[in-house]
Amino acid sequence: MKNLTGSKNVKQLQKSTPQLIAEALRESIMQGELAAGEQLFQDEIANQFGVSRIPVREALRQLEAEGLVTFYPHRGAVVTELSSMEVQEIYEIRVALETMALRMAMDKMSGADLKRAEDVLHRIEADPDVAHWGDLNWQFHDALYSPAQRPRLVAMIETLYVQMDRYVRMQLKHLNYMQRSQQEHWALLAACQQRDVETAIGLLEQHIQVAAHTLVEHLQS
């Protein structure tokens, strides 16, 4: 297993040990340095961080809750593998939850919410690094959903984004999907600015379904 510890800045040192370990493992999974199906040995991770197995176990349980790690009897923790069918299911859930969140948020959106979403799209265009896409993409969608004032719903959606981030990075890198996704983002934002609920819902549903189709097709091939 690669070295996970890296350098720690002041902000990192303010976090708990399980949080630091979870962040290091999460980033390694997202970058593909820890491959799907790879076993995560708690003793090895604990030695790298110079800690006991207790915070490592807590970190792995956190990643399990995010869908990035799966625990198996007699094998322990393993980086979660997703089949094309599982990816399809996740995107179907996304359609249901995200269209619900957007519909509930539309009449509560302020000018500041819309400006925040627009600023994120400009940041995406200024920083085309695939490694930053997942976080910026979520910031855009979060700006549109948070006005719904349904924190549990938004948290559920964010978990799905975390689970899919490494697959979306692959999609962007190998399928040259970023430009199309950005065009769809701008169209969605325009519909929200015009307070056109049905157009916005339709664009969002199409945005998610097209992304699912291209990703599933790529995984199957």
N, C-alpha and C positions, 0 to 999 in steps of 0.2 A: 504494500500500500504506500502511496506517495506520502511525503511529509505534509501534514495538515496544519501544523501550528502557525507557520508564517510569522510575520511581525505583528505586534500588538500596539495600537495607538492608545491614547488616553481614553477615547470613547469606548474602545473595546474593553479596556481594563475595568470600566464601570459596570460591565455586564457580568452575570453569573457564569460560573464555569460551564454548566450544562448549555447555556445559551451560546457561549463561544465555540464549544465543540459542535453543537448543532449547526451553527453558521458555517464552520469550516467543512463539515461533511456535506451540507446542503450545496455549497458552491462547487465542491468537487463532483457531486452528482450532476449538477446543472451543466458543468463544463464537459461532462463525459469522461472525466478522469477516473471516476468510479463507475464502472459499467453496469448496466442492468443485469441482474442476476449475480453480481459479485457479492461474496460473503464479507461481512464486516465483523472482524474479530475484536471483541471488547478489550481484551488484554493488550493487543497491539495498539489500539487507539489510546488506551489509558497510559501506556508507556510513552507514546509520542507527546502527550500533554503533561506527563509527570503527575498524574492524578490516580485516584482509585477507580474501580469499575463503577462506583455508584453514580457519579455525574455523567459518565459515558452512557450508562443505561438510561438515565433521564433524557439525555440528548437523543438517543435512538428512539425512545418512546415518543418524543416530540415529533421526530421525523416520520414515525409511523402514523401519527395523527394527521400529518400533512399528505400521507399517501406515498411518500418517497422511500420508505423502508417497510419491509414485511418480515414478521417473525414466523419462523417455521420450527416445529418440534425437531429436536436433534440437530438442527442446522444453525439456529439462532437468527441473527439479523441479516437480511439480504436486501440489496438495492432492488426496489420493486421493478418488475417487468410489466409492461402494458402491451396487450395484444391490440390489433386493429379493432376488434369488437369492443374492447374496454374503452379505447379512445373514442369510438363512435358513441358509446353510452355516456361518457363524460360530456361530450359536446351536446348530446340531447338534453342532458340535465342543465347544461349552461343555457340553452335556448329558453327552457322553462323558467329558470330563476332570473336570468338577466332581463328578459322581456317583462317579467313581473316587476322587477326593481325599477326599470326605466319608466314603465307606465305609472308607478306610484310616485316617481320622482318628478315627472314632467311639470306638474302645476306648482311645484315647490322650488324649482330651479331659480336661482338668483343670477343676476348679471355676473357676480363674482364667481359662481360655479362654472358658468359658461366660459368666462375668461380663463379660469384655471385649466379647463379642458383644452382650450385653444393654445394656451402657453405650452402645454405638454406636447401637443402635436408639432409645434415649432421646435421644441427640444429634440424630438425624435428625428426630425429632418436635419438638425444640426449635428446629431450624434448617431450615425447609422450603425454603430457597433452592435452586433447581434447580442453580445453579452449584457447590454444595457436595455435591450428591447423589452424583456419581460416586465421589468420594474416600471418602465415608462408607459408601456401598454396598459398595465394595471392602473397607473395613476390617471390615465385618460378615462378609462371606464369607471373608476371609482368616483371621479368628479361628476359623472352623470348619474351614478346610482346613489351616492351618499345623501342627496337631498330627500330621498324617500324616507329618511329617518327610521330605517329598519336595520340596525347594526348587526343583528344575527344573520339576516338574509345576506347582507353585504359580506360578512365574514365567511359564510358558506361559499359564496362565489369566489372570494379571494383564495380560498383553499383549493378550488378547482384550478385556478390560474397557476398556483404553485406546483400542483401535480403535473400540469401540462407544460411547464416552462421549458424543460429540456427537449421535449418533442417539438415545441414551437421554434426553439433555436435551430434545430435540425431542419425544420421546414423553411425557415428564412434563409439558411445558409445554402441548402441544396436545391430549393425550388424557386429562389429569387422572388419571394412572396411579399417582401416588405413594401414595395411600391404600390401593389394592389391594395394591401391592407390599409395603407395610409390614405389612398383615395377613398376607400370605404369609410374610414374614420372621419374625413372631412365632410363627406356627404351626410353622415349621421349627425355630426355637430351642427351642420346647416339646418337640418330638420328640427333639431332641438331648439336652435335659436329662433326658428319660425314658430315654435310651439305647435308643430304639426305632429301630433301624437301617433297617428296611424302610420304615417310615412316613416317616422323614426323607428317604430316597432318593427315594421317590415324590413327596413334597412339593417337593423341589428340582427334580426333573425337570419337574413340572407348572409350577412357578414360571418356569423358563426357557422352556418351550414356549409358555406363554400370553403371555409378554412378546414372544417372537419373532412369534407370530401377529398380535398387535395392531400391532407395528411394521411388519412386512411389509405388512399390509393398508393401513396408513397410507401407506407409500411407494408402493404400487401405485396408490393413489387420487389 
